[in-house]
Amino acid sequence: MNEPRGRLEDGVVRVAGDARQRYYDSRGYGRPVEGNEIALAPVEAAHLLSRGDLRVGDLDFPAFVRRMADPTFLVRFLVYADLRERGFYLSPAREGWVPDPSEGAHFVVYERGSGPWDDDRLYELRVAGERESLPVADLEGSIAVVDEESEVTYFEVGRPAVEGTSTGFSGSTEADLLADRAVAWDPPEALFSEGFYGQPLAGRESGADGPIQLSLVEAAYLADRGSLSIDDGVLDRGRAVEGERFDRRLAVYAALRERGVVPKTGFKFGADFRVYADVDSVDELGHSESLVRVLRPDHVSSPRELALDVRLAHGVRKRMVFALTDANDGTEPAWISVGRLTP
């Protein structure tokens, strides 16, 4: 039996006959326009063409793809086809096609067993090629990245609630500023054992009784709170060592501490901090839950960088969180989490 023939006009493919029952009602393609006629977005029509379920004028699938002037069309088609093969119905996130599409989204993906007729959304999806630029502040919802070999990787973006129950350190102590760190020679035991500030100079296994070495960001934070007596040049030393990054890292460190979360260096994970939400005692310390990277609010990432960060965090069973701040406007950092998504 001959498949229906559509006509390409005004940026959509219109199909008459029994198109509504054949495509929309039974398989969630397109949107009804009048009677039994439907309009298909080009990516939907391309998928039906690739399956041999539709004809569009005299165009076969390769000819139809060549007609598409949008250089991102093939990337979006690959994501559309991948999700269809996984058993999902999805619609292009176009005005007039789905209610209130999110800005920047390319597709609305529906819950299994649902479709455009009931708008039971699983997520809204942005599509990007691996060489595109992604402003981190604009990331939201879900992202599908297509690499150079047409493999699709999915990510989920969140706005996490960053909070914990750690009480920190309420005492005071003195320290010397030495090169790129500080040393408290005779600190209260609670500085390390309860507040989890610094590391014992003799090694962590030595316990909290003895000198504690502090990072510059820890020393600057404690000094600002009046809990550490140290050379007034600690901020200048931090800026000399790290440049303008120091102020941004200090702003994020302070925000985490004020939220009851303990930040420690994330160097070995390629991040600024690893964080602990609930620290009662270092002796009963669990695993850190998240990795935090400190970025400017206007930071632009590549999908490759995003994939590296997420893969690293996932590999050590942690959540990847980006903290966006310029350190000078006095506002709370913007917290954005990114993780792998398996449709």
N, C-alpha and C positions, 0 to 999 in steps of 0.2 A: 504494500500500500504506500502511495506517495505521501511524504511528509508535508505538512503545511508550508506554504511559502510566505515569508514575511517581506516587508518593504522597509528599507532604511530611509527615514525622513526625520528631519529636525532633531537629530541626535539620538533617536530611539528606533527600535525595530517594531513596527506594528504588525500584528498577526490577527487575521480574522477567522471566520469559520467557527470551529469548536474550540478555539484557542483557550478560552477561559477554563473550560472543563479539563482540557488536555494538559495545560501547563500550570495555570495558577491554582485551581482548586485541588488538583491531585499532587502537584509537585512544588508549589510555592514559587514559581517563576513569574516575574513581571508584576504588573498591576492592571486591574481592569480599567478600561476607558469608556466604552459604551457597548451595550449589548453583550455579546460573547467575545468581543475584540479585546486584546490586551496590548500593552506596550512593554517591550523588553528593553532594559538597559543593554548597551552593547556587550558588556561582559557576560550577561545572562545569555544573550543570543549567541555569543561565541562559544559558550559551553554547550549549548544545544547543538550548534553546528559541529563541534568537535566530536559529539556523540552520534552524529547522523540523525538527530531527531528534528531537524529544522533545515529549511532552505531559505536563504535571503537573496532574492533576485537570482542573478546568475553567479553569485559569489559562493565559492567553497570556503572552508575554514581558513586556509592560508591567505586567500585573497581578501577575506573579511578583515583579518588581522592587519594586513598591509594597508587597508583603507583607514585604519585608526590613526589619526594624527597625533594623539596624546602619546608621548614617549613612555609614559608609565603604564600604558594599557596592559602590556603583556605581564608585567609584574603583578598587577591586580588580578588578571585572569588566573595566574598560577595559584594565588591564594584562594580565589573563588573555587577553582576546581579542586584544590586540596580539601577544603572544608566540605564540599559536596561529596567527595569520595569518602569522607569520614561520617557521612550520614546526616549532616546539618543542612537546614534550610537557611538561607541568608538573603538579604536584600541590599541593594546599593543604598547608602545613606544620603539620599537626595531629597531636597525639599519637594513636598508633594507626593513622595513615594512612601516615606515613613514619618510618623509624627515626631517632631522635635529632635531631629538628628543632632548629635554633638558636633561642634565645630572641629574639623580635622579628621573626623571618622570617614572611612570609605565604605564600610559594611556594617549592617546590623545582623548579628548572628542570633538565631532563636534557639530556645531550649529544644532538646530532642523531643520530637512528637508535636512541636509547635511550628508555626509559620507566620507569614505576614498578615494573615487574616485575624489573628488574635494578639499579635505584637508582644508575645511573651519572650522578652529579650534575655539572652544569656550574657552577652556583652556587645559593645560597640568596638569596632576594630579599625585601627589605622594601619595602612600598608606602606612599607618603605623598602627600597632596595638597599643593599648593604653599603653602598657608597653615598647614600644621602646623609644630610646633616639633620640632627635632631636636637633642637633646643630643649634642654632638660626641664626648664620651668614649664614648658608647654605639654609635657608628657602626661597623658591621662588615659584611663580605660585600658584597652588592650592593643598590642602592637604585633603585627606580623612582618617579619623581616625575610626578604627573599635574597639568598646569596647568589654568587656568580654561577653556581651550578644548579640554580633553580630549586634548591632545598628551602623549605619554609621553617622558620623558628618563631615561636610565639612567646610573647612576654606580657606580664600583667603588671600594671602600674597602680600604686595605691598612695594614699595620704595617711601614713601611719600615725597613731597616737603614741607619741614618745613619752613614756612615763614609767616610773619605778618607785620602789619603796625604800631605797637606800637613804640613810640619814646623814652620811658624811662624817665630818669631824668638827666638833664644836669647841675644841681647845685652842691652844696657841703654842708656837714654838719658834725657834730661831734657826736660820740656815745661812750658809756661805754660798755665794755665787761663784761657781768654778767653771770657766769655759762655757760649754753648752749645756750645763745642768747645775743643780744646786744640791747641797748636802746639809741635812739637819743632823748634827752630831749627837745630840742628846734629846730626841723627840719623845713625846708621850707615846706609849705603846699603841694607843688608839689611832694615831695618825695612819698607821699602816693596817693594823689588825681589824679595825672597824671602818675607817674611812677609805681604806684601800688607796691611799696616796703613796706614790713612789714605790721603791723596791729596797729591801735591806741591802746595805752596801756589801755585806758579807755573803749575799746570795739568799734567795727566797727561803731555802730550807733552814736558814739560821734563825728564822722567826723575827718578830717585831722588836726584840730587845736589842737595840744597838743603832748605829747611824742609818739613816734612810736617805737614799738619793732620790731627788725629785726632777722630773722633766721641767723644762722652762715654762711650758704652758701650765703645769700644775703649780709651780712656784708663783707665777704671775697671778693665777686665780686666787690662791690662798693669801697672797700679799694684798690683793685688792679687797678681800673680805676682812682683813685685819687679823688673820689667823697665823700669819707668818711674818716674822721680822727678818728682812733681807735687804741687801743693797738696793737703793732706789732705781738702779739701772737695769733691773730685770726685764722690763719691757723693751728697752733699747737693745739689750743683749738678744732677746728673742727676734727682734726685727733685723738685727745684724746677721743672725744665723739663718733665718728663713725668709727674710724680705717681707713683703706685704702679706704673704700667706699666714704669717704668725698671728696677725690681728683677726683674721677670719677663723683660724683654728681655735683661738682663745674664745671668740664669741660663741662658737658652737660648743666648746668644752663647757663654758659657763652655763649655757642654756641646758645642756644635758644634766649637769650637776643640780641645777635649780629644779629640774623635773624629777629628781630622785634617781637618776641613772648615773652609773659610774663609767666614765670613759677611760680606757687605757690605750696605749699605743697599738695601732693596727699595722705596724710596719711589715711584719712577716706575712701579712695577708694582702699587702699592696694597698692598704686603706689608711686613712688618717687615724681612726679609732676602732677598737672593738669595744662593745658596751655590755654592761651587766645591769639588769633592771632591779635585782633584789640582792643586796649585799648586807648581810647581818654580821658575818665574820669571814675573814679571809680563809680561816681554817675549814669552813664549810662552803667554799666557793664552788659554784657550778660552772657550766660552760657559758661563754658569752653568747648572746642571742643574735646580735646584729653587727655588721660592719658599716662604718660611716665614712663616706668621702665628703670632704668639704669643698664646695664649688662656688664660683661667682653666680649671682642670679641670672646672668646672661650667658652662662656656659653652654656651648654647643658640643654635643657628643656625636660620635659616629656609631652606627649600629654595631660595628666591630668592637669598639670600646665598651659599649653597653653589654655585649655578649660576654666579653672577658670578665667584667666586674661581676655579672650575675653567675657565670660559671664558677668563678673562684669562690663566691659566697656559698653557692649551692654545694660545692665540693667539701666545704668544711661545716656544713649544716647550719648556715647562718643566713639571715636576711640582709640584702643589700639596701642601704639607705643613703640617699644623697641629701646633704644639708646645704641649702643655698643661702648665702649671706654675703653682704659686702662689708660687714663688721662695723660700719660707720653710721648707719642710719638708726640704730637703736631698736630695730624691730626684731621680732622672733624669727629665727631661721625658718625657711620653708622646708618641710620634711617630705621627701618623695622616695617611696620604696619601689623596687623593680625586681620581679622574680620570673622564673620560667612558668609558662602556661602550657598545659597539655590539653588540647581540645578533646 
